[in-house]
Amino acid sequence: MKKIQMNKKFSVVIPLFNKKNSILRALASIEEQTLLPSEVIIIDDGSTDGSTKVVDDFVSETLEVYLEKQSNRGVSVARNNGIEKAKNDLVLLLDADDYWLPTHCENLVNAASKHPNVGFFFADHFKGRVDEQFSKHKEGQVELINKPFLVNEYRKNRNLIHTSAVMFRKSVLTTDLNFEVGEKRSQDILLWLSLGFKYEAIRCINKTSVKTKDFEASQRRAKEIPAHIKHLPRKKDIIPKQCIRDVRYILLRSSLLEYFSSARFGVDLAPSLAVKLKPISNVHYTLFRLFQTLSLYRVIQAVFK
């Protein structure tokens, strides 16, 4: 596939923490893009597994890769620092354990060129593996999502936006409108909802981003109350109070559905767990259910706070 060399300037930001086994796959997927970025900024958040050495040893003839190290301060700080250092207004995000299909950057950047007044863009994504039907939609097909994004889309699918499938104009972010520092869960959703109330969004309907599933990391994060549940009330100057209430009840409803569905179907709704624990024992499943119950209790607490 022919590569277009940096004729449309954009940056890629990758937060990195203990992902030595997947960071090369992420970088390789950028190298394979039909439209290449002018820079790839990697912010290492205090990795201890040799991830930085993997990046230091990475050699590319087509990519300008910059690695910066910081003490372990969380993914939000890493993303915010990377975005701040980006030289271009258009910034794409990629997590170190995810990857892109070859036309991802081209589709998003072309959409930005055609819609100069839109500040927020995202592509559809695969979860865990690439479905063979990914070419079902015409390449570059987009959908304009009007403000407020929450009212139009969040009620239908709260997982519509995946962080590794997002691009935005750096100019739309401010000190009050960025990734919430100190949060381990859903700080990205909080930002997307806030942006969606201020700006129109463009959705690229082709699935060009692949979200991998790290069950252990998800388990750790699920012990935290989602950031958009805790901090939405502080965004009342951006998001109407009724919509904040809607978000909380949407999360409660989906959490209840997931909880009772998995009680009925066992681990069928948690394939990553099933792979991790095959063959799954009664002890493992009991622990899994206890963990889910605790997570649901925390959500209910936050909703009715």
N, C-alpha and C positions, 0 to 999 in steps of 0.2 A: 504494500500500500504506500502510495507516494506521501512523503512528509513535507509539510509546509514549514519553512524555517522562520519562525519568530517574526512574521510580518504583521502580526496583530499582538500587541504587547499585553501580556498578562502574567500573573505570578501564581505559583502553587505553594501552599503552606501545609507542612506536615508536622503535627506534634508527635513526639517519639518518647515512649517510655517502655523499656524492656520488651521490644519487639524484634529481636535479632533474627528470628525465624521467618519474619514476614516482610520486613522493610525492603529487602531486595525485590520482592515481587511487586510491591507498590511502585518502586522506582522504575522497574522494568516496564510496568504498564504505562508510565509517563513517557518513557523512551519510545514506546510503540504508537504514540499519538500521531494522528494525521496532521495536527496543528500543535507545535511545540511551544512551551512557555519560555519566556526570556530568563526566568530564574525559578529555582526550586529551593525554598527556605525550610530547613528542618530545625526545629527547636527541640533539643533533647532535654527532657524534664527529669534529669538525675538518674538516668538508666544505670543499672548495676549488672546487667547480663551481657555486656559487650556489644550492645547495639551501636554505640558510637564508633567502635572499631570497624564494624561492618560498613558503616557509611563512609568512614575515612578511606577504606580500601576500595570503595566503589569508584570505578572509572567509566566515564561516558564521553563520547565524542560529540554528542548532541545536546547535552544538558549542562547548565551552569548550576551546580548544587552548592548551597551554602549551609554549613552546620554551625549552629550556635548552642552552647550548653548553658543550662541554668540549674540551680538547686531544685529539688523536688518541690514544686509549688502548685502542681495541678495542671490539668489539661487546658483549663480556661486561660490561665496565665500564659501557657505556651502558645495557644492559638492567638491570643491578643498580641503577644510580643511579635509573633511571626507576621501578623497582619500589619502591625505598625512598621515593621522593617521592609515590607513590600514596596518596591519602587513603582509599581503600576497600580492604576485605579481598579482594574479587574483582578479579583483574587478568587482562586478556587481552593477549596479545602479537600484534603485527603488524609484519612487516618492511616497509620502505619500498617494496620492489619487488613486494610481493604485494598481494592484495586479497580482500575477502569478498563473498559473496552476501548478500542482504538479511536473511535470518533467522538468520545466524550467531550474533550476540550473544544473541538471544532464546532460541534453542535451548540454548546453554550455560548462561545465567543461570537459565533455568527448571529445568534439570537440577540446578543447584546448590541451588535452593530445595527441590527434592524429595529431595535427598540431602545433608542438612546435615553429615553426618559424613565425607563424601568430600572430599579436599583437592585432587584433580587431575582435570581434565577436558580432553577434546580432541575435535575434530570430524574427520571424514574430509575428505580434500582432493583437489582436482584437480591434475594436473601439467601446467602450460603452457596448458591451455585448458579451457573448461567443456564437458563432455559433455552432450548433450541429454537423456540419461537420468538427470540428477541428481535428478529427483523420484521415482525408482523406490521409495525407502523412504518410509514414512509420516513426515510432519514431526514432529520431536521424538523419534523412536525412539532409545532409548539401550540400552547394554549395560554392565553392571557387570563390571569386571575385577578379580578378587581378587588379593591379594598372593600371591606376588611377581609383579609384572608381567612381569619378564624371563622367568621360566619359562613363563608362560602365552602370551605374545605375541611376544617378541623373536625366538625361534627361527623363527616362522612368517613374520615380515615386519619386518625391521629398519628399514624406511622407513615404518612405520605412522603414526608421529607426526611432524607437521610443526610447526615452531615457531610459525608464523602461525595455527595452528589450536588453540592451547593456551590454557587458562584454569586458574588455580590460586588457592587461597586464600593470600594473602600471609603469613598466620600459619604456614604449613607450612615456609617458608624460614627458614634460619638463616645465620649467618656461615660455617658449614661446608657448608651445603647451598644453593648458589646457582650462578650461571654461573661456570665456572672462568676466572679472569682470565689473560690472556696467551696463550690458545689461539685459533687461527684456524679450527679444524675440529672438528666434533662435540662442542663443549662443551655443546650443547643435549642431545644423546643421553646424555651423562654425567649430566646433571641428571635427565632423565626416568627413566633406569634407577635412580638413587639414590632418587628419589621413589617409584618403583614398588615398591621393597622396603619402604618404610615405610607407604605409604598405598594404599588401594584407588583405582581410577580409574574414571571414567565416560567411555565412548566414545559420542559422538553420531554415529549411523551415517549421517545425511544429509551429503553432501559440500557444505560451505558455505564452504570456504576454497580460494583458488586460489594455487598455488605457481608462480611464474614461474621460468624457468631462465636464469641469467646464466653463460654458459659461461666467460667470461674469469675471473670471480670463482671459479668452481668449479675452474678449472685452477690458480689461485694457491693455493687452499686444499688441493688434493690433494697438493701438495708437502709438506704437514705430516702428521705421524703423527696419526691421530684422537685427540682428547682422551680419549675413553672407553677407548682402548687404553692410553694412558700412565698415566692417573690412577685407573683402577678399583682397582688394588691398595691405594691410600690409603683406599678406602671399605670396607675389609674389616670395619669395625665395623658396616656397614650391609648389605653384599652378601657372601654366602658365597664362599669361595675357589673352589669348584667352579664357581659361576655366573660368576665373573670369567673363569675359563678357558674356559667355554662361549662367552662373548661374543667372546673373541679368536678362537676357531676359527670361529665363525659369520661374523665379518668376513673371515677368510682364505678361507673357502669361497665367499662371495659375490664377493669380489674375483677369485678364480680363475675363477669362472663368467663374470663380466663380461669378464674379460680374454680368455679363449679364445672366448667367443661373439662378441665384437667382431672377433676375428681372422678368424672364419669369415664373418661377415655385413657386415664393413666398418663404415660409419658408420650403418647402420640402427639401431643401438642408441644412437646419439648424435645425435638429430635436431637439437638446438640447434647442434651443430658443423656438421652438414650444411647448415643454413640459413646459418650464418655463412660457410662456405667454398664454397658452390655456384658453379661446378662444382668439386668437390674434385680437387686434383691429387695425383700420386704423392708429391710432396715433402711436401705438407700431411699426407697420410695416414701417411707414414713418421715425420714428427715426432710425430704423434698417438700412434703405436704406441710410440715411444721414451718419450714422456711417460707412457703407461700402464705400461710396463715398470718405469720408475723408481718410480711410485706403488705398484705391486704389491710391488716389492723392499722398500720402506719398511714396508709392512704386514707382510710375512713377518718382517722384522727385529724389529718390535715384538712379534709374536705369540710368537716363540721366544726373546725376551729373557730 
